[in-house]
Amino acid sequence: MASPAPAAAPVAPVFVSYHLDNTLGALCIGTLYGVTTVQMYMYFQEWKSDARMMKLTMAFLWLLETLHQIMVTHGLYTYAVTDYGNPQTLLIALWSVLGITTLSATIELIVRSVFCFRLWRLVNKNVFMVAPMFLLSLLEFGGGITFTAKGAQCDGQYALFKDFSWVVYVSLGSGVVADIGIASLQSWMLWHRRTGIKRTDSIVRLLVAYSINTGLLTSLCAVACFLAFATMNDNFVYISFYHMLPKLLLNSLLATLNARQHLRKVDDPLSLPMQASRARSTRQPFSSPTVSNNDKVVLEERNEAAIRSGTDWQTLAIRVETHQDTKFDPEI
Protein backbone atom coordinates (compact mmCIF):
# COMPACT_ATOMS: atom_id res chain seq x y z
CA MET A 1 0.00 0.00 0.00
CA ALA A 2 1.49 3.26 -1.13
CA SER A 3 2.12 5.86 1.47
CA PRO A 4 0.23 9.13 1.07
CA ALA A 5 2.05 11.91 -0.72
CA PRO A 6 3.42 14.53 1.58
CA ALA A 7 1.40 17.70 1.76
CA ALA A 8 2.74 20.57 -0.31
CA ALA A 9 4.51 23.21 1.66
CA PRO A 10 2.51 26.41 1.94
CA VAL A 11 3.60 29.16 -0.41
CA ALA A 12 4.97 32.14 1.44
CA PRO A 13 2.96 35.26 0.69
CA VAL A 14 4.67 37.96 -1.30
CA PHE A 15 5.00 41.14 0.68
CA VAL A 16 5.72 44.51 -0.77
CA SER A 17 7.75 46.98 1.17
CA TYR A 18 5.40 49.90 1.64
CA HIS A 19 4.33 52.47 4.18
CA LEU A 20 0.83 53.87 4.48
CA ASP A 21 2.22 57.31 5.35
CA ASN A 22 3.70 57.95 1.91
CA THR A 23 1.08 56.02 -0.07
CA LEU A 24 -2.50 56.21 1.20
CA GLY A 25 -1.57 59.01 3.57
CA ALA A 26 -0.24 61.08 0.68
CA LEU A 27 -3.49 60.62 -1.22
CA CYS A 28 -5.41 62.13 1.69
CA ILE A 29 -3.43 65.36 1.41
CA GLY A 30 -4.51 68.14 -0.89
CA THR A 31 -8.29 68.02 -0.58
CA LEU A 32 -9.30 71.68 -0.85
CA TYR A 33 -12.71 71.01 -2.32
CA GLY A 34 -14.57 72.61 0.58
CA VAL A 35 -12.62 75.85 0.26
CA THR A 36 -13.22 75.90 -3.48
CA THR A 37 -16.96 75.38 -3.06
CA VAL A 38 -17.27 78.17 -0.49
CA GLN A 39 -15.35 80.59 -2.69
CA MET A 40 -17.45 79.61 -5.69
CA TYR A 41 -20.63 80.23 -3.70
CA MET A 42 -19.33 83.66 -2.67
CA TYR A 43 -18.52 84.47 -6.28
CA PHE A 44 -22.00 83.69 -7.60
CA GLN A 45 -23.62 85.56 -4.71
CA GLU A 46 -21.58 88.73 -5.08
CA TRP A 47 -20.89 88.93 -8.79
CA LYS A 48 -24.15 88.32 -10.58
CA SER A 49 -23.32 91.28 -12.80
CA ASP A 50 -20.31 89.57 -14.39
CA ALA A 51 -20.43 88.64 -18.05
CA ARG A 52 -22.35 85.47 -18.84
CA MET A 53 -19.31 83.81 -20.40
CA MET A 54 -17.32 84.43 -17.23
CA LYS A 55 -20.00 82.92 -15.03
CA LEU A 56 -20.36 79.91 -17.31
CA THR A 57 -16.61 79.40 -17.22
CA MET A 58 -16.54 79.47 -13.43
CA ALA A 59 -19.47 77.05 -13.22
CA PHE A 60 -17.72 74.68 -15.63
CA LEU A 61 -14.54 74.88 -13.57
CA TRP A 62 -16.50 73.94 -10.44
CA LEU A 63 -17.97 70.93 -12.25
CA LEU A 64 -14.48 69.85 -13.30
CA GLU A 65 -13.23 70.34 -9.75
CA THR A 66 -16.12 68.23 -8.46
CA LEU A 67 -15.25 65.48 -10.92
CA HIS A 68 -11.60 65.79 -9.87
CA GLN A 69 -12.57 65.28 -6.22
CA ILE A 70 -14.75 62.27 -7.13
CA MET A 71 -11.85 60.60 -8.92
CA VAL A 72 -9.46 61.27 -6.02
CA THR A 73 -12.00 59.79 -3.61
CA HIS A 74 -12.51 56.76 -5.86
CA GLY A 75 -8.80 56.01 -5.92
CA LEU A 76 -8.42 56.44 -2.17
CA TYR A 77 -11.49 54.31 -1.41
CA THR A 78 -10.36 51.52 -3.74
CA TYR A 79 -6.86 51.36 -2.29
CA ALA A 80 -7.91 51.73 1.36
CA VAL A 81 -11.24 49.86 1.51
CA THR A 82 -11.96 47.68 -1.51
CA ASP A 83 -8.41 46.27 -1.74
CA TYR A 84 -7.70 46.48 1.97
CA GLY A 85 -4.94 44.07 3.01
CA ASN A 86 -3.66 43.65 -0.53
CA PRO A 87 -0.64 45.96 -0.79
CA GLN A 88 0.21 44.67 -4.29
CA THR A 89 -2.60 46.87 -5.63
CA LEU A 90 -0.55 49.91 -4.70
CA LEU A 91 1.82 49.02 -7.54
CA ILE A 92 -0.82 49.72 -10.20
CA ALA A 93 -2.39 53.08 -10.96
CA LEU A 94 -6.17 52.91 -11.15
CA TRP A 95 -8.05 54.39 -14.09
CA SER A 96 -9.21 57.24 -11.86
CA VAL A 97 -5.64 58.03 -10.81
CA LEU A 98 -4.51 58.15 -14.43
CA GLY A 99 -7.53 60.18 -15.46
CA ILE A 100 -6.77 62.80 -12.83
CA THR A 101 -3.70 63.83 -14.84
CA THR A 102 -5.76 64.87 -17.86
CA LEU A 103 -8.46 66.44 -15.70
CA SER A 104 -5.92 68.47 -13.73
CA ALA A 105 -4.27 69.66 -16.95
CA THR A 106 -7.69 70.76 -18.28
CA ILE A 107 -8.50 72.77 -15.15
CA GLU A 108 -5.09 74.43 -15.17
CA LEU A 109 -5.38 75.33 -18.86
CA ILE A 110 -8.76 77.01 -18.37
CA VAL A 111 -7.66 78.92 -15.27
CA ARG A 112 -4.47 80.13 -16.92
CA SER A 113 -6.46 81.10 -20.00
CA VAL A 114 -8.63 83.34 -17.80
CA PHE A 115 -5.51 84.88 -16.29
CA CYS A 116 -4.05 85.39 -19.78
CA PHE A 117 -7.27 87.02 -21.00
CA ARG A 118 -7.28 89.47 -18.11
CA LEU A 119 -3.60 90.14 -18.69
CA TRP A 120 -4.27 90.69 -22.39
CA ARG A 121 -6.74 93.42 -21.50
CA LEU A 122 -4.25 94.93 -19.06
CA VAL A 123 -1.50 95.22 -21.70
CA ASN A 124 -3.84 96.95 -24.15
CA LYS A 125 -4.55 93.75 -26.09
CA ASN A 126 -0.93 93.13 -27.02
CA VAL A 127 -1.00 89.51 -28.15
CA PHE A 128 2.77 89.11 -28.33
CA MET A 129 3.19 89.86 -24.63
CA VAL A 130 0.63 87.25 -23.54
CA ALA A 131 1.19 84.56 -26.19
CA PRO A 132 4.26 82.94 -24.51
CA MET A 133 2.35 82.24 -21.28
CA PHE A 134 -0.62 80.81 -23.16
CA LEU A 135 1.61 78.58 -25.30
CA LEU A 136 3.34 77.28 -22.17
CA SER A 137 -0.08 76.48 -20.72
CA LEU A 138 -0.94 74.53 -23.86
CA LEU A 139 2.36 72.67 -23.54
CA GLU A 140 1.51 71.64 -19.99
CA PHE A 141 -1.95 70.53 -21.12
CA GLY A 142 -0.40 68.37 -23.82
CA GLY A 143 2.00 66.90 -21.26
CA GLY A 144 -0.90 65.89 -19.04
CA ILE A 145 -2.66 64.08 -21.87
CA THR A 146 0.58 62.39 -22.94
CA PHE A 147 1.27 61.17 -19.40
CA THR A 148 -2.21 59.65 -19.16
CA ALA A 149 -1.80 57.89 -22.52
CA LYS A 150 1.63 56.49 -21.72
CA GLY A 151 0.49 55.41 -18.26
CA ALA A 152 -2.39 53.47 -19.82
CA GLN A 153 -0.01 51.81 -22.32
CA CYS A 154 2.09 50.37 -19.48
CA ASP A 155 -1.06 49.20 -17.65
CA GLY A 156 -0.59 51.79 -14.94
CA GLN A 157 2.55 50.26 -13.44
CA TYR A 158 4.10 52.92 -11.27
CA ALA A 159 7.54 51.35 -11.65
CA LEU A 160 7.46 52.09 -15.39
CA PHE A 161 6.51 55.73 -15.04
CA LYS A 162 10.19 56.63 -14.86
CA ASP A 163 10.53 55.58 -18.52
CA PHE A 164 8.62 58.68 -19.59
CA SER A 165 9.57 60.95 -16.72
CA TRP A 166 10.56 63.62 -19.23
CA VAL A 167 6.85 64.23 -19.84
CA VAL A 168 6.39 65.12 -16.18
CA TYR A 169 9.41 67.42 -16.18
CA VAL A 170 8.36 69.26 -19.33
CA SER A 171 4.75 69.60 -18.16
CA LEU A 172 5.55 70.83 -14.66
CA GLY A 173 8.34 73.08 -15.90
CA SER A 174 6.04 74.73 -18.43
CA GLY A 175 3.45 75.38 -15.74
CA VAL A 176 6.02 76.97 -13.43
CA VAL A 177 7.34 79.29 -16.15
CA ALA A 178 3.79 80.22 -17.21
CA ASP A 179 2.74 81.09 -13.64
CA ILE A 180 5.86 83.14 -13.00
CA GLY A 181 5.46 84.92 -16.35
CA ILE A 182 1.81 85.79 -15.72
CA ALA A 183 2.50 87.06 -12.20
CA SER A 184 5.57 89.05 -13.26
CA LEU A 185 3.98 90.73 -16.27
CA GLN A 186 0.81 91.57 -14.40
CA SER A 187 2.76 92.99 -11.46
CA TRP A 188 4.96 95.04 -13.79
CA MET A 189 1.98 96.50 -15.65
CA LEU A 190 0.12 97.34 -12.45
CA TRP A 191 3.19 98.88 -10.82
CA HIS A 192 3.67 101.24 -13.76
CA ARG A 193 0.07 102.43 -13.49
CA ARG A 194 0.55 104.12 -10.17
CA THR A 195 -0.91 107.61 -10.07
CA GLY A 196 0.75 109.12 -7.02
CA ILE A 197 -2.56 109.21 -5.15
CA LYS A 198 -2.13 107.40 -1.84
CA ARG A 199 -5.39 105.44 -1.88
CA THR A 200 -5.08 104.45 -5.53
CA ASP A 201 -1.48 103.33 -5.10
CA SER A 202 -2.45 101.23 -2.07
CA ILE A 203 -4.97 99.38 -4.24
CA VAL A 204 -2.31 98.84 -6.89
CA ARG A 205 0.05 97.43 -4.30
CA LEU A 206 -2.67 95.08 -3.09
CA LEU A 207 -3.30 93.85 -6.64
CA VAL A 208 0.42 93.31 -7.12
CA ALA A 209 0.49 91.26 -3.92
CA TYR A 210 -2.37 89.10 -5.22
CA SER A 211 -0.53 88.56 -8.49
CA ILE A 212 2.72 87.58 -6.79
CA ASN A 213 0.98 85.21 -4.38
CA THR A 214 -0.87 83.54 -7.23
CA GLY A 215 2.28 82.75 -9.17
CA LEU A 216 4.46 82.03 -6.15
CA LEU A 217 2.15 79.54 -4.43
CA THR A 218 1.43 77.47 -7.51
CA SER A 219 5.06 77.58 -8.62
CA LEU A 220 6.29 76.30 -5.25
CA CYS A 221 3.76 73.48 -5.37
CA ALA A 222 4.83 72.51 -8.90
CA VAL A 223 8.51 72.59 -7.92
CA ALA A 224 7.74 70.38 -4.91
CA CYS A 225 5.94 67.92 -7.19
CA PHE A 226 8.87 68.04 -9.60
CA LEU A 227 11.41 67.25 -6.86
CA ALA A 228 9.26 64.57 -5.25
CA PHE A 229 8.82 62.74 -8.56
CA ALA A 230 12.54 62.98 -9.29
CA THR A 231 13.63 61.64 -5.89
CA MET A 232 10.68 59.56 -4.62
CA ASN A 233 8.83 58.13 -7.60
CA ASP A 234 8.35 54.84 -5.73
CA ASN A 235 5.65 56.32 -3.51
CA PHE A 236 2.68 58.70 -3.77
CA VAL A 237 4.21 61.85 -2.31
CA TYR A 238 4.44 63.56 -5.71
CA ILE A 239 0.79 62.68 -6.37
CA SER A 240 -0.31 64.67 -3.33
CA PHE A 241 1.39 67.78 -4.70
CA TYR A 242 -0.01 67.14 -8.15
CA HIS A 243 -3.53 66.91 -6.73
CA MET A 244 -3.14 70.32 -5.10
CA LEU A 245 -1.96 72.14 -8.24
CA PRO A 246 -5.34 72.65 -9.98
CA LYS A 247 -7.02 73.40 -6.66
CA LEU A 248 -4.49 76.09 -5.79
CA LEU A 249 -4.80 77.67 -9.21
CA LEU A 250 -8.60 77.71 -9.11
CA ASN A 251 -8.68 79.06 -5.56
CA SER A 252 -6.19 81.76 -6.53
CA LEU A 253 -8.47 82.87 -9.34
CA LEU A 254 -11.52 82.84 -7.09
CA ALA A 255 -9.69 84.79 -4.40
CA THR A 256 -8.72 87.43 -6.96
CA LEU A 257 -12.28 87.72 -8.27
CA ASN A 258 -13.89 87.84 -4.84
CA ALA A 259 -11.41 90.45 -3.64
CA ARG A 260 -12.97 92.95 -6.02
CA GLN A 261 -15.81 93.45 -3.54
CA HIS A 262 -13.33 94.70 -0.97
CA LEU A 263 -11.52 96.93 -3.44
CA ARG A 264 -14.69 98.49 -4.80
CA LYS A 265 -15.92 99.53 -1.38
CA VAL A 266 -13.32 102.25 -1.29
CA ASP A 267 -15.26 105.43 -0.64
CA ASP A 268 -13.26 108.48 0.19
CA PRO A 269 -15.04 111.52 -1.19
CA LEU A 270 -12.95 114.66 -1.15
CA SER A 271 -14.53 117.64 0.52
CA LEU A 272 -12.58 120.82 0.04
CA PRO A 273 -14.13 123.81 1.79
CA MET A 274 -12.77 127.14 0.59
CA GLN A 275 -13.12 129.94 3.07
CA ALA A 276 -13.58 133.49 2.02
CA SER A 277 -13.00 136.43 4.28
CA ARG A 278 -15.55 139.03 4.93
CA ALA A 279 -14.05 142.13 3.42
CA ARG A 280 -15.26 145.48 4.56
CA SER A 281 -14.08 149.01 4.57
CA THR A 282 -11.09 150.11 6.55
CA ARG A 283 -13.38 151.41 9.29
CA GLN A 284 -14.41 147.85 10.38
CA PRO A 285 -12.17 144.99 11.62
CA PHE A 286 -12.10 141.68 9.86
CA SER A 287 -14.71 139.20 11.05
CA SER A 288 -14.43 135.42 11.13
CA PRO A 289 -14.97 133.56 7.88
CA THR A 290 -18.12 131.61 7.21
CA VAL A 291 -18.61 128.43 5.17
CA SER A 292 -22.00 127.81 3.65
CA ASN A 293 -23.64 124.37 3.66
CA ASN A 294 -24.80 124.76 0.11
CA ASP A 295 -22.85 123.09 -2.72
CA LYS A 296 -22.76 126.24 -4.78
CA VAL A 297 -21.17 129.63 -4.60
CA VAL A 298 -23.19 132.03 -2.56
CA LEU A 299 -22.60 135.68 -3.14
CA GLU A 300 -24.50 138.10 -1.03
CA GLU A 301 -24.22 141.80 -1.55
CA ARG A 302 -25.70 144.17 0.92
CA ASN A 303 -27.60 147.20 -0.40
CA GLU A 304 -26.18 150.67 -0.54
CA ALA A 305 -28.01 151.69 2.58
CA ALA A 306 -26.34 148.99 4.62
CA ILE A 307 -22.97 149.96 3.20
CA ARG A 308 -23.50 153.62 4.09
CA SER A 309 -24.61 152.73 7.58
CA GLY A 310 -21.22 151.31 8.40
CA THR A 311 -21.86 147.63 7.58
CA ASP A 312 -20.24 147.77 4.18
CA TRP A 313 -19.09 144.15 3.88
CA GLN A 314 -19.62 141.32 1.51
CA THR A 315 -19.87 137.65 2.28
CA LEU A 316 -18.36 135.13 -0.06
CA ALA A 317 -18.79 131.51 1.01
CA ILE A 318 -17.62 128.64 -1.16
CA ARG A 319 -17.99 124.93 -0.60
CA VAL A 320 -16.57 122.49 -3.13
CA GLU A 321 -17.73 118.89 -3.03
CA THR A 322 -16.43 116.25 -5.35
CA HIS A 323 -18.56 113.31 -6.37
CA GLN A 324 -16.89 110.00 -7.12
CA ASP A 325 -17.78 108.63 -10.52
CA THR A 326 -16.11 105.29 -11.06
CA LYS A 327 -16.28 102.91 -13.97
CA PHE A 328 -15.29 99.31 -13.43
CA ASP A 329 -14.26 96.71 -15.92
CA PRO A 330 -16.48 93.63 -15.27
CA GLU A 331 -13.69 91.33 -16.37
CA ILE A 332 -11.17 92.57 -13.78
C-alpha positions as CSV (number, residue, x, y, z in Angstrom):
1,M,0.0,0.0,0.0
2,A,1.5,3.3,-1.1
3,S,2.1,5.9,1.5
4,P,0.2,9.1,1.1
5,A,2.1,11.9,-0.7
6,P,3.4,14.5,1.6
7,A,1.4,17.7,1.8
8,A,2.7,20.6,-0.3
9,A,4.5,23.2,1.7
10,P,2.5,26.4,1.9
11,V,3.6,29.2,-0.4
12,A,5.0,32.1,1.4
13,P,3.0,35.3,0.7
14,V,4.7,38.0,-1.3
15,F,5.0,41.1,0.7
16,V,5.7,44.5,-0.8
17,S,7.8,47.0,1.2
18,Y,5.4,49.9,1.6
19,H,4.3,52.5,4.2
20,L,0.8,53.9,4.5
21,D,2.2,57.3,5.3
22,N,3.7,58.0,1.9
23,T,1.1,56.0,-0.1
24,L,-2.5,56.2,1.2
25,G,-1.6,59.0,3.6
26,A,-0.2,61.1,0.7
27,L,-3.5,60.6,-1.2
28,C,-5.4,62.1,1.7
29,I,-3.4,65.4,1.4
30,G,-4.5,68.1,-0.9
31,T,-8.3,68.0,-0.6
32,L,-9.3,71.7,-0.8
33,Y,-12.7,71.0,-2.3
34,G,-14.6,72.6,0.6
35,V,-12.6,75.8,0.3
36,T,-13.2,75.9,-3.5
37,T,-17.0,75.4,-3.1
38,V,-17.3,78.2,-0.5
39,Q,-15.4,80.6,-2.7
40,M,-17.4,79.6,-5.7
41,Y,-20.6,80.2,-3.7
42,M,-19.3,83.7,-2.7
43,Y,-18.5,84.5,-6.3
44,F,-22.0,83.7,-7.6
45,Q,-23.6,85.6,-4.7
46,E,-21.6,88.7,-5.1
47,W,-20.9,88.9,-8.8
48,K,-24.1,88.3,-10.6
49,S,-23.3,91.3,-12.8
50,D,-20.3,89.6,-14.4
51,A,-20.4,88.6,-18.0
52,R,-22.3,85.5,-18.8
53,M,-19.3,83.8,-20.4
54,M,-17.3,84.4,-17.2
55,K,-20.0,82.9,-15.0
56,L,-20.4,79.9,-17.3
57,T,-16.6,79.4,-17.2
58,M,-16.5,79.5,-13.4
59,A,-19.5,77.0,-13.2
60,F,-17.7,74.7,-15.6
61,L,-14.5,74.9,-13.6
62,W,-16.5,73.9,-10.4
63,L,-18.0,70.9,-12.2
64,L,-14.5,69.8,-13.3
65,E,-13.2,70.3,-9.7
66,T,-16.1,68.2,-8.5
67,L,-15.2,65.5,-10.9
68,H,-11.6,65.8,-9.9
69,Q,-12.6,65.3,-6.2
70,I,-14.7,62.3,-7.1
71,M,-11.8,60.6,-8.9
72,V,-9.5,61.3,-6.0
73,T,-12.0,59.8,-3.6
74,H,-12.5,56.8,-5.9
75,G,-8.8,56.0,-5.9
76,L,-8.4,56.4,-2.2
77,Y,-11.5,54.3,-1.4
78,T,-10.4,51.5,-3.7
79,Y,-6.9,51.4,-2.3
80,A,-7.9,51.7,1.4
81,V,-11.2,49.9,1.5
82,T,-12.0,47.7,-1.5
83,D,-8.4,46.3,-1.7
84,Y,-7.7,46.5,2.0
85,G,-4.9,44.1,3.0
86,N,-3.7,43.6,-0.5
87,P,-0.6,46.0,-0.8
88,Q,0.2,44.7,-4.3
89,T,-2.6,46.9,-5.6
90,L,-0.5,49.9,-4.7
91,L,1.8,49.0,-7.5
92,I,-0.8,49.7,-10.2
93,A,-2.4,53.1,-11.0
94,L,-6.2,52.9,-11.1
95,W,-8.0,54.4,-14.1
96,S,-9.2,57.2,-11.9
97,V,-5.6,58.0,-10.8
98,L,-4.5,58.1,-14.4
99,G,-7.5,60.2,-15.5
100,I,-6.8,62.8,-12.8
101,T,-3.7,63.8,-14.8
102,T,-5.8,64.9,-17.9
103,L,-8.5,66.4,-15.7
104,S,-5.9,68.5,-13.7
105,A,-4.3,69.7,-16.9
106,T,-7.7,70.8,-18.3
107,I,-8.5,72.8,-15.2
108,E,-5.1,74.4,-15.2
109,L,-5.4,75.3,-18.9
110,I,-8.8,77.0,-18.4
111,V,-7.7,78.9,-15.3
112,R,-4.5,80.1,-16.9
113,S,-6.5,81.1,-20.0
114,V,-8.6,83.3,-17.8
115,F,-5.5,84.9,-16.3
116,C,-4.1,85.4,-19.8
117,F,-7.3,87.0,-21.0
118,R,-7.3,89.5,-18.1
119,L,-3.6,90.1,-18.7
120,W,-4.3,90.7,-22.4
121,R,-6.7,93.4,-21.5
122,L,-4.3,94.9,-19.1
123,V,-1.5,95.2,-21.7
124,N,-3.8,97.0,-24.2
125,K,-4.6,93.7,-26.1
126,N,-0.9,93.1,-27.0
127,V,-1.0,89.5,-28.2
128,F,2.8,89.1,-28.3
129,M,3.2,89.9,-24.6
130,V,0.6,87.3,-23.5
131,A,1.2,84.6,-26.2
132,P,4.3,82.9,-24.5
133,M,2.3,82.2,-21.3
134,F,-0.6,80.8,-23.2
135,L,1.6,78.6,-25.3
136,L,3.3,77.3,-22.2
137,S,-0.1,76.5,-20.7
138,L,-0.9,74.5,-23.9
139,L,2.4,72.7,-23.5
140,E,1.5,71.6,-20.0
141,F,-2.0,70.5,-21.1
142,G,-0.4,68.4,-23.8
143,G,2.0,66.9,-21.3
144,G,-0.9,65.9,-19.0
145,I,-2.7,64.1,-21.9
146,T,0.6,62.4,-22.9
147,F,1.3,61.2,-19.4
148,T,-2.2,59.7,-19.2
149,A,-1.8,57.9,-22.5
150,K,1.6,56.5,-21.7
151,G,0.5,55.4,-18.3
152,A,-2.4,53.5,-19.8
153,Q,0.0,51.8,-22.3
154,C,2.1,50.4,-19.5
155,D,-1.1,49.2,-17.6
156,G,-0.6,51.8,-14.9
157,Q,2.6,50.3,-13.4
158,Y,4.1,52.9,-11.3
159,A,7.5,51.4,-11.6
160,L,7.5,52.1,-15.4
161,F,6.5,55.7,-15.0
162,K,10.2,56.6,-14.9
163,D,10.5,55.6,-18.5
164,F,8.6,58.7,-19.6
165,S,9.6,60.9,-16.7
166,W,10.6,63.6,-19.2
167,V,6.9,64.2,-19.8
168,V,6.4,65.1,-16.2
169,Y,9.4,67.4,-16.2
170,V,8.4,69.3,-19.3
171,S,4.8,69.6,-18.2
172,L,5.5,70.8,-14.7
173,G,8.3,73.1,-15.9
174,S,6.0,74.7,-18.4
175,G,3.5,75.4,-15.7
176,V,6.0,77.0,-13.4
177,V,7.3,79.3,-16.1
178,A,3.8,80.2,-17.2
179,D,2.7,81.1,-13.6
180,I,5.9,83.1,-13.0
181,G,5.5,84.9,-16.4
182,I,1.8,85.8,-15.7
183,A,2.5,87.1,-12.2
184,S,5.6,89.0,-13.3
185,L,4.0,90.7,-16.3
186,Q,0.8,91.6,-14.4
187,S,2.8,93.0,-11.5
188,W,5.0,95.0,-13.8
189,M,2.0,96.5,-15.6
190,L,0.1,97.3,-12.5
191,W,3.2,98.9,-10.8
192,H,3.7,101.2,-13.8
193,R,0.1,102.4,-13.5
194,R,0.6,104.1,-10.2
195,T,-0.9,107.6,-10.1
196,G,0.8,109.1,-7.0
197,I,-2.6,109.2,-5.1
198,K,-2.1,107.4,-1.8
199,R,-5.4,105.4,-1.9
200,T,-5.1,104.4,-5.5
201,D,-1.5,103.3,-5.1
202,S,-2.5,101.2,-2.1
203,I,-5.0,99.4,-4.2
204,V,-2.3,98.8,-6.9
205,R,0.1,97.4,-4.3
206,L,-2.7,95.1,-3.1
207,L,-3.3,93.9,-6.6
208,V,0.4,93.3,-7.1
209,A,0.5,91.3,-3.9
210,Y,-2.4,89.1,-5.2
211,S,-0.5,88.6,-8.5
212,I,2.7,87.6,-6.8
213,N,1.0,85.2,-4.4
214,T,-0.9,83.5,-7.2
215,G,2.3,82.8,-9.2
216,L,4.5,82.0,-6.1
217,L,2.2,79.5,-4.4
218,T,1.4,77.5,-7.5
219,S,5.1,77.6,-8.6
220,L,6.3,76.3,-5.3
221,C,3.8,73.5,-5.4
222,A,4.8,72.5,-8.9
223,V,8.5,72.6,-7.9
224,A,7.7,70.4,-4.9
225,C,5.9,67.9,-7.2
226,F,8.9,68.0,-9.6
227,L,11.4,67.3,-6.9
228,A,9.3,64.6,-5.2
229,F,8.8,62.7,-8.6
230,A,12.5,63.0,-9.3
231,T,13.6,61.6,-5.9
232,M,10.7,59.6,-4.6
233,N,8.8,58.1,-7.6
234,D,8.4,54.8,-5.7
235,N,5.7,56.3,-3.5
236,F,2.7,58.7,-3.8
237,V,4.2,61.9,-2.3
238,Y,4.4,63.6,-5.7
239,I,0.8,62.7,-6.4
240,S,-0.3,64.7,-3.3
241,F,1.4,67.8,-4.7
242,Y,0.0,67.1,-8.2
243,H,-3.5,66.9,-6.7
244,M,-3.1,70.3,-5.1
245,L,-2.0,72.1,-8.2
246,P,-5.3,72.7,-10.0
247,K,-7.0,73.4,-6.7
248,L,-4.5,76.1,-5.8
249,L,-4.8,77.7,-9.2
250,L,-8.6,77.7,-9.1
251,N,-8.7,79.1,-5.6
252,S,-6.2,81.8,-6.5
253,L,-8.5,82.9,-9.3
254,L,-11.5,82.8,-7.1
255,A,-9.7,84.8,-4.4
256,T,-8.7,87.4,-7.0
257,L,-12.3,87.7,-8.3
258,N,-13.9,87.8,-4.8
259,A,-11.4,90.4,-3.6
260,R,-13.0,92.9,-6.0
261,Q,-15.8,93.4,-3.5
262,H,-13.3,94.7,-1.0
263,L,-11.5,96.9,-3.4
264,R,-14.7,98.5,-4.8
265,K,-15.9,99.5,-1.4
266,V,-13.3,102.2,-1.3
267,D,-15.3,105.4,-0.6
268,D,-13.3,108.5,0.2
269,P,-15.0,111.5,-1.2
270,L,-13.0,114.7,-1.1
271,S,-14.5,117.6,0.5
272,L,-12.6,120.8,0.0
273,P,-14.1,123.8,1.8
274,M,-12.8,127.1,0.6
275,Q,-13.1,129.9,3.1
276,A,-13.6,133.5,2.0
277,S,-13.0,136.4,4.3
278,R,-15.5,139.0,4.9
279,A,-14.1,142.1,3.4
280,R,-15.3,145.5,4.6
281,S,-14.1,149.0,4.6
282,T,-11.1,150.1,6.5
283,R,-13.4,151.4,9.3
284,Q,-14.4,147.8,10.4
285,P,-12.2,145.0,11.6
286,F,-12.1,141.7,9.9
287,S,-14.7,139.2,11.1
288,S,-14.4,135.4,11.1
289,P,-15.0,133.6,7.9
290,T,-18.1,131.6,7.2
291,V,-18.6,128.4,5.2
292,S,-22.0,127.8,3.7
293,N,-23.6,124.4,3.7
294,N,-24.8,124.8,0.1
295,D,-22.9,123.1,-2.7
296,K,-22.8,126.2,-4.8
297,V,-21.2,129.6,-4.6
298,V,-23.2,132.0,-2.6
299,L,-22.6,135.7,-3.1
300,E,-24.5,138.1,-1.0
301,E,-24.2,141.8,-1.5
302,R,-25.7,144.2,0.9
303,N,-27.6,147.2,-0.4
304,E,-26.2,150.7,-0.5
305,A,-28.0,151.7,2.6
306,A,-26.3,149.0,4.6
307,I,-23.0,150.0,3.2
308,R,-23.5,153.6,4.1
309,S,-24.6,152.7,7.6
310,G,-21.2,151.3,8.4
311,T,-21.9,147.6,7.6
312,D,-20.2,147.8,4.2
313,W,-19.1,144.1,3.9
314,Q,-19.6,141.3,1.5
315,T,-19.9,137.7,2.3
316,L,-18.4,135.1,-0.1
317,A,-18.8,131.5,1.0
318,I,-17.6,128.6,-1.2
319,R,-18.0,124.9,-0.6
320,V,-16.6,122.5,-3.1
321,E,-17.7,118.9,-3.0
322,T,-16.4,116.3,-5.3
323,H,-18.6,113.3,-6.4
324,Q,-16.9,110.0,-7.1
325,D,-17.8,108.6,-10.5
326,T,-16.1,105.3,-11.1
327,K,-16.3,102.9,-14.0
328,F,-15.3,99.3,-13.4
329,D,-14.3,96.7,-15.9
330,P,-16.5,93.6,-15.3
331,E,-13.7,91.3,-16.4
332,I,-11.2,92.6,-13.8
